[in-house]
Amino acid sequence: MIGAWDSAVVSLSGFLTNVLAGRFLAIADYGLFITAFIVANLAILIQSSFTSGPYAILAPRIEASQRREYLAGSFWITCLSSVVTSILLCVPMYFFYRKTLTGAHLAAALLIFALYAVTVMIQDFVRRACFAHRREASALLLDVVSAGGQVLLLIVLRAYLTLDRSITVVAGTTALGIGIVYLGHLRDKSVPFHLQSIVRTARDNFVLGKWLFITSGVSWIANQVYLLAVAASQTPVVMAQLSVARTIAAVSNPAVMTVDNIGTPRASRLVHESGNAALRKFIAKIAVVGCVPFIALGALCFIFPEAAIRVLFHRSFGDINTLVRIFSLMPFMWFASRSIIVGVNALKKPKALLPVYAVIACVTLTAGIQLAKRYGALGAAYGLLFNSVLMSVGFLIQFLRLSRPVPNTTETR
């Protein structure tokens, strides 16, 4: 239950952050603010693939005497890679920001974005490590301080919000949450810096992480390139319209994060201890239970799109009713896909999802980009809907194939 509350806090705060930014920022600044979030997701993808993802899967299986060394090595890898990654990601952000920012404002925005990327990468590892070591209360404290703090500050500063100040609030509260958790709940978790241990940990994580990165990277292309194509080819106002529709559909995020944070280590232990049949039942249960409420909620947004926009944002973003209706069809598919990914990762076969991602990515990089460039937000929305359908069906086929119960081959005489 603590893990469920943690996921609810993180996802609700992310949802409220987007809503508050949409209410209080200028529409163009809101479009750039959301673009920063999308690019930062790439930083989290890199971190999750090579460090926190393998950690969540491997840590429950490592001998207790070796866990401290594994924790320390993974933590320092996160710190070092976050700095490098944030600098590299400032390059694409320069091209997005220079449309509306110049001179000192552009330099300040890039510096603040780099700080934001560093903090979210470290936060991702700390949260996943807390769940892997069954310290759910520490993860909850981290997210209450960082996620809850950013929502509170955005409300307090609503009359003074700019693009720079909004991203600073998110980065600053994230860093504060990490510091409070370490100084409070994790003082006994020392993280000594030993180069040999770091190299050995990086090598162990890379064996599994390379496939997580390839599959997650292709997934990122399949789902985010549409949005970046809109950000690159359209005005920030069009990007803001697309973001509003996506935010309304993001009600599924708390459940998606719950499955990822709690389901991954549990599914890993389950398949290790009880086999594939037990894993199938576990994934089927969480998928069915989770999809039902999102189907009902999506139906309401489809029927009353104007009401959803008015209640959440209290302002007009133009005629985006069709956008809202398209996105209302996706949340239950997002949840189902994430549930299946948890099962596949527990089987230590993330590369099996690569063919599905590859097909979607090829479509996105060809017809998808042209669709987004030509039709803007509407083209991107239809492309994402097609991706969601193809992804959920393809993942299900692969999981059922991989998780077939192993027959008993013991011969009797």
C-alpha positions as CSV (number, residue, x, y, z in Angstrom):
1,M,0.0,0.0,0.0
2,I,2.9,2.4,0.7
3,G,4.2,1.7,-2.8
4,A,0.7,2.4,-4.2
5,W,0.5,5.7,-2.3
6,D,4.0,6.6,-3.5
7,S,3.0,6.1,-7.2
8,A,-0.1,8.0,-6.6
9,V,1.8,11.0,-5.2
10,V,4.4,11.0,-8.0
11,S,1.8,10.7,-10.8
12,L,-0.7,13.1,-9.3
13,S,2.0,15.7,-8.8
14,G,3.2,15.3,-12.4
15,F,-0.4,15.6,-13.5
16,L,-0.9,18.7,-11.3
17,T,2.4,20.2,-12.4
18,N,1.3,20.1,-16.0
19,V,-2.1,21.5,-15.2
20,L,-0.7,24.3,-13.1
21,A,1.8,25.2,-15.7
22,G,-1.0,25.2,-18.3
23,R,-3.0,27.5,-16.1
24,F,-0.3,30.0,-15.0
25,L,2.3,30.1,-17.8
26,A,1.9,31.9,-21.1
27,I,0.8,29.4,-23.7
28,A,4.1,29.6,-25.6
29,D,6.1,29.1,-22.4
30,Y,3.9,26.1,-21.5
31,G,4.7,24.5,-24.8
32,L,8.5,24.9,-24.1
33,F,8.0,23.7,-20.5
34,I,6.4,20.5,-21.8
35,T,9.2,20.1,-24.4
36,A,11.7,20.1,-21.5
37,F,9.8,17.3,-19.8
38,I,9.8,15.2,-23.0
39,V,13.6,15.5,-23.5
40,A,14.2,14.9,-19.8
41,N,12.3,11.6,-20.2
42,L,15.2,10.6,-22.4
43,A,17.6,11.2,-19.5
44,I,15.4,9.0,-17.3
45,L,15.3,6.3,-20.0
46,I,19.1,6.2,-20.1
47,Q,19.3,6.0,-16.3
48,S,16.6,3.4,-16.0
49,S,18.0,1.2,-18.7
50,F,21.6,1.0,-17.5
51,T,21.3,1.5,-13.8
52,S,18.0,1.5,-12.0
53,G,16.2,-1.0,-14.2
54,P,18.9,-3.7,-13.9
55,Y,19.1,-2.8,-10.2
56,A,15.4,-3.4,-9.6
57,I,15.7,-6.8,-11.3
58,L,19.1,-8.0,-10.0
59,A,19.2,-6.6,-6.5
60,P,16.6,-9.0,-5.1
61,R,18.6,-11.9,-6.3
62,I,22.1,-10.8,-5.1
63,E,23.5,-12.2,-1.9
64,A,23.0,-10.0,1.1
65,S,26.7,-9.6,1.7
66,Q,27.2,-8.1,-1.8
67,R,24.2,-5.7,-1.9
68,R,26.0,-2.8,-0.2
69,E,28.8,-2.9,-2.8
70,Y,26.2,-3.2,-5.6
71,L,24.3,-0.2,-4.2
72,A,27.3,2.0,-4.0
73,G,28.5,1.2,-7.5
74,S,25.1,1.8,-9.0
75,F,24.7,5.1,-7.2
76,W,28.0,6.5,-8.3
77,I,27.4,5.4,-11.9
78,T,24.1,7.3,-11.7
79,C,25.8,10.5,-10.4
80,L,28.6,10.4,-13.1
81,S,26.3,9.6,-16.0
82,S,23.7,12.2,-15.0
83,V,26.2,15.0,-15.5
84,V,27.3,13.8,-18.9
85,T,23.8,13.0,-20.1
86,S,22.5,16.4,-19.0
87,I,25.2,18.2,-21.0
88,L,24.5,16.2,-24.1
89,L,20.7,16.8,-23.9
90,C,21.3,20.5,-23.8
91,V,22.1,20.3,-27.5
92,P,18.6,19.5,-28.7
93,M,17.1,21.8,-26.1
94,Y,19.1,24.7,-27.6
95,F,17.3,24.2,-31.0
96,F,13.9,24.1,-29.3
97,Y,14.5,27.0,-27.0
98,R,16.1,29.4,-29.5
99,K,12.8,29.8,-31.3
100,T,11.6,32.1,-28.5
101,L,14.6,32.7,-26.3
102,T,17.8,34.6,-27.0
103,G,21.0,35.7,-25.3
104,A,21.1,35.4,-21.5
105,H,17.6,34.0,-21.3
106,L,18.5,31.1,-23.6
107,A,21.7,30.4,-21.6
108,A,19.9,30.4,-18.3
109,A,17.1,28.1,-19.6
110,L,19.7,25.6,-20.8
111,L,21.6,25.7,-17.5
112,I,18.4,25.2,-15.5
113,F,17.4,22.3,-17.8
114,A,20.8,20.6,-17.2
115,L,20.2,20.8,-13.5
116,Y,16.7,19.4,-13.9
117,A,18.0,16.4,-15.9
118,V,20.7,15.6,-13.3
119,T,18.2,15.6,-10.4
120,V,15.5,13.5,-12.1
121,M,18.1,10.8,-13.0
122,I,19.4,10.6,-9.4
123,Q,15.8,10.6,-8.1
124,D,14.8,7.7,-10.4
125,F,17.6,5.5,-9.0
126,V,17.0,6.4,-5.4
127,R,13.3,5.6,-5.7
128,R,13.9,2.3,-7.5
129,A,16.6,1.3,-5.0
130,C,14.2,2.0,-2.1
131,F,11.6,-0.4,-3.6
132,A,14.2,-3.0,-4.4
133,H,15.3,-3.0,-0.7
134,R,11.7,-2.9,0.5
135,R,12.1,0.6,1.9
136,E,8.9,1.9,0.5
137,A,8.5,4.5,3.3
138,S,11.8,6.1,2.1
139,A,10.5,6.3,-1.4
140,L,7.3,7.8,-0.2
141,L,9.2,10.5,1.8
142,L,11.3,11.3,-1.3
143,D,8.3,11.8,-3.5
144,V,6.2,13.7,-0.9
145,V,9.0,16.2,-0.5
146,S,10.0,16.5,-4.2
147,A,6.7,16.0,-6.0
148,G,4.5,17.6,-3.3
149,G,6.9,20.5,-2.9
150,Q,6.9,21.4,-6.6
151,V,3.1,21.5,-6.7
152,L,3.0,23.7,-3.6
153,L,5.6,26.1,-4.9
154,L,4.0,26.4,-8.3
155,I,0.7,27.4,-6.5
156,V,2.5,29.9,-4.3
157,L,4.5,31.5,-7.2
158,R,1.7,31.3,-9.7
159,A,1.6,35.1,-10.3
160,Y,5.4,35.2,-10.9
161,L,5.9,32.0,-12.9
162,T,8.1,32.0,-16.0
163,L,9.6,29.1,-18.0
164,D,12.9,29.4,-16.0
165,R,11.3,29.6,-12.6
166,S,9.0,26.7,-13.3
167,I,11.8,24.3,-14.3
168,T,13.9,25.6,-11.3
169,V,11.0,24.7,-8.9
170,V,10.9,21.2,-10.3
171,A,14.7,20.7,-10.1
172,G,15.1,22.3,-6.7
173,T,12.4,20.3,-4.9
174,T,13.7,17.1,-6.5
175,A,17.2,17.8,-5.1
176,L,15.7,18.6,-1.7
177,G,13.8,15.4,-1.6
178,I,16.9,13.3,-2.4
179,G,18.9,15.1,0.4
180,I,16.2,14.7,3.0
181,V,15.8,11.0,2.3
182,Y,19.5,10.2,2.4
183,L,20.1,12.2,5.6
184,G,17.0,10.9,7.3
185,H,16.1,7.3,6.3
186,L,19.2,6.1,4.6
187,R,22.1,7.2,6.8
188,D,23.0,3.5,7.3
189,K,23.4,3.0,3.5
190,S,26.9,4.2,3.0
191,V,28.1,4.6,-0.6
192,P,31.9,4.3,-0.7
193,F,33.6,5.2,-3.9
194,H,35.7,2.3,-5.2
195,L,36.6,2.4,-8.9
196,Q,37.0,-1.3,-9.3
197,S,33.5,-1.9,-7.8
198,I,32.0,0.7,-10.0
199,V,33.5,-0.8,-13.1
200,R,32.4,-4.3,-12.1
201,T,28.9,-3.0,-11.4
202,A,28.7,-1.2,-14.7
203,R,29.7,-4.4,-16.5
204,D,27.1,-6.4,-14.7
205,N,24.4,-3.9,-15.4
206,F,25.4,-3.5,-19.0
207,V,24.7,-7.2,-19.7
208,L,21.0,-6.7,-19.0
209,G,20.9,-2.9,-19.5
210,K,21.9,-2.9,-23.1
211,W,18.7,-4.7,-24.1
212,L,16.6,-2.5,-21.8
213,F,18.2,0.5,-23.4
214,I,17.6,-0.7,-27.0
215,T,14.0,-1.7,-26.3
216,S,13.3,1.4,-24.2
217,G,15.1,3.6,-26.7
218,V,13.1,2.3,-29.6
219,S,10.0,2.7,-27.5
220,W,10.9,6.3,-26.8
221,I,11.3,6.9,-30.5
222,A,7.9,5.3,-31.2
223,N,6.1,7.5,-28.6
224,Q,8.1,10.7,-28.3
225,V,9.3,11.5,-31.8
226,Y,5.8,12.5,-32.8
227,L,5.8,15.1,-30.0
228,L,9.3,16.3,-30.9
229,A,8.3,16.6,-34.5
230,V,5.5,18.9,-33.5
231,A,7.8,20.9,-31.3
232,A,10.4,21.2,-34.1
233,S,8.0,22.0,-37.0
234,Q,5.1,23.8,-35.2
235,T,4.9,26.8,-32.9
236,P,5.1,26.3,-29.1
237,V,1.3,27.1,-29.0
238,V,0.5,24.0,-31.0
239,M,2.8,22.0,-28.7
240,A,0.8,23.4,-25.8
241,Q,-2.5,22.2,-27.4
242,L,-1.1,18.7,-27.8
243,S,0.1,18.7,-24.2
244,V,-3.2,19.7,-22.8
245,A,-4.9,16.7,-24.5
246,R,-2.2,14.3,-23.3
247,T,-2.4,15.7,-19.7
248,I,-6.1,14.9,-19.6
249,A,-5.3,11.3,-20.6
250,A,-2.4,11.1,-18.1
251,V,-4.8,10.0,-15.4
252,S,-3.5,6.5,-15.9
253,N,0.0,7.4,-14.8
254,P,-0.4,6.6,-11.1
255,A,-1.4,3.0,-11.8
256,V,1.3,2.7,-14.5
257,M,4.0,3.8,-12.0
258,T,2.6,1.5,-9.3
259,V,2.9,-1.5,-11.6
260,D,6.4,-0.5,-12.6
261,N,7.7,0.3,-9.1
262,I,6.1,-2.5,-7.1
263,G,5.4,-5.1,-9.8
264,T,8.9,-5.4,-11.2
265,P,10.6,-6.8,-8.1
266,R,7.6,-8.8,-7.1
267,A,7.3,-10.4,-10.6
268,S,11.0,-11.1,-10.6
269,R,10.8,-12.9,-7.2
270,L,7.6,-14.7,-8.3
271,V,9.0,-16.2,-11.5
272,H,12.2,-17.1,-9.7
273,E,10.4,-18.9,-6.9
274,S,7.2,-20.3,-8.5
275,G,7.7,-20.4,-12.3
276,N,6.1,-19.0,-15.4
277,A,2.5,-20.1,-14.7
278,A,2.4,-18.1,-11.5
279,L,3.9,-15.1,-13.4
280,R,1.1,-15.3,-16.0
281,K,-1.6,-15.3,-13.4
282,F,0.0,-12.3,-11.7
283,I,0.3,-10.2,-14.8
284,A,-3.2,-11.2,-16.0
285,K,-4.7,-10.1,-12.6
286,I,-3.1,-6.7,-12.5
287,A,-3.8,-6.0,-16.2
288,V,-7.5,-6.8,-15.9
289,V,-8.1,-5.0,-12.6
290,G,-6.2,-1.9,-13.8
291,C,-7.8,-1.6,-17.3
292,V,-11.5,-1.6,-16.2
293,P,-11.5,1.9,-14.5
294,F,-9.6,3.5,-17.3
295,I,-12.0,2.3,-19.9
296,A,-14.8,3.9,-17.9
297,L,-12.9,7.2,-17.3
298,G,-11.9,7.4,-21.0
299,A,-15.5,7.1,-22.0
300,L,-16.4,10.2,-19.9
301,C,-13.6,12.2,-21.5
302,F,-14.7,11.1,-24.9
303,I,-18.2,12.2,-24.3
304,F,-17.5,15.5,-22.4
305,P,-14.1,16.8,-23.7
306,E,-15.0,20.5,-23.2
307,A,-15.9,19.9,-19.6
308,A,-12.5,18.1,-18.9
309,I,-10.6,21.1,-20.4
310,R,-12.6,23.7,-18.5
311,V,-12.4,21.9,-15.2
312,L,-8.7,21.4,-15.3
313,F,-7.3,24.4,-17.0
314,H,-9.8,27.2,-16.7
315,R,-8.7,28.7,-20.0
316,S,-9.1,28.2,-23.7
317,F,-6.5,26.4,-25.9
318,G,-8.6,26.6,-29.0
319,D,-10.7,23.8,-30.5
320,I,-9.0,20.7,-29.2
321,N,-12.0,18.5,-28.5
322,T,-11.0,16.0,-31.2
323,L,-7.5,15.8,-29.6
324,V,-9.0,15.0,-26.2
325,R,-11.3,12.3,-27.7
326,I,-8.3,10.6,-29.4
327,F,-6.2,10.6,-26.2
328,S,-9.1,9.3,-24.1
329,L,-8.9,6.0,-26.0
330,M,-5.3,5.3,-24.9
331,P,-5.0,5.1,-21.1
332,F,-6.2,1.5,-20.7
333,M,-3.8,0.4,-23.4
334,W,-0.9,2.2,-21.7
335,F,-1.6,0.4,-18.5
336,A,-2.0,-3.0,-20.2
337,S,1.3,-2.5,-22.1
338,R,3.2,-1.6,-18.9
339,S,1.8,-4.6,-17.1
340,I,3.1,-6.9,-19.8
341,I,6.5,-5.2,-19.8
342,V,6.8,-6.0,-16.1
343,G,6.3,-9.6,-16.9
344,V,8.7,-9.7,-19.8
345,N,11.4,-8.0,-17.7
346,A,10.9,-10.5,-14.9
347,L,11.7,-13.2,-17.4
348,K,14.9,-11.3,-18.1
349,K,13.9,-11.2,-21.8
350,P,13.5,-7.5,-22.6
351,K,15.0,-8.0,-26.0
352,A,11.9,-10.0,-27.0
353,L,10.0,-6.7,-27.2
354,L,12.4,-5.2,-29.6
355,P,10.7,-6.5,-32.8
356,V,7.4,-4.8,-31.7
357,Y,9.2,-1.6,-30.9
358,A,11.2,-1.7,-34.1
359,V,8.1,-2.0,-36.3
360,I,6.5,1.0,-34.5
361,A,9.7,3.0,-34.6
362,C,10.1,2.4,-38.4
363,V,6.5,3.6,-39.0
364,T,7.1,6.6,-36.7
365,L,10.3,7.7,-38.3
366,T,8.8,7.5,-41.8
367,A,5.1,8.2,-42.1
368,G,4.8,9.3,-38.5
369,I,7.1,12.3,-38.7
370,Q,5.4,13.4,-41.9
371,L,2.0,13.0,-40.3
372,A,3.0,15.2,-37.4
373,K,4.7,17.8,-39.6
374,R,1.7,18.1,-42.0
375,Y,-1.2,17.9,-39.6
376,G,0.5,19.1,-36.4
377,A,-1.1,18.0,-33.1
378,L,-3.9,16.1,-34.7
379,G,-1.5,14.0,-36.8
380,A,0.7,13.2,-33.8
381,A,-2.4,12.2,-31.8
382,Y,-3.6,9.7,-34.5
383,G,-0.1,8.3,-34.8
384,L,0.2,7.8,-31.0
385,L,-3.2,6.0,-31.0
386,F,-2.0,3.6,-33.7
387,N,1.2,3.0,-31.8
388,S,-0.8,2.2,-28.6
389,V,-2.9,-0.4,-30.3
390,L,0.0,-2.1,-32.0
391,M,2.2,-2.0,-28.9
392,S,-0.4,-3.6,-26.6
393,V,-1.2,-6.4,-29.1
394,G,2.4,-7.1,-30.0
395,F,3.5,-7.2,-26.3
396,L,0.8,-9.6,-25.4
397,I,1.8,-12.0,-28.1
398,Q,5.4,-11.9,-27.1
399,F,4.7,-12.4,-23.4
400,L,2.4,-15.3,-24.0
401,R,5.0,-17.0,-26.1
402,L,7.8,-16.4,-23.6
403,S,5.9,-17.4,-20.5
404,R,4.6,-20.7,-21.7
405,P,5.0,-23.2,-18.8
406,V,8.1,-25.3,-19.1
407,P,7.0,-29.0,-19.5
408,N,8.3,-31.5,-17.0
409,T,10.9,-33.5,-18.9
410,T,11.8,-35.8,-16.0
411,E,11.7,-39.4,-17.2
412,T,10.3,-42.1,-15.1
413,R,11.3,-45.7,-15.2
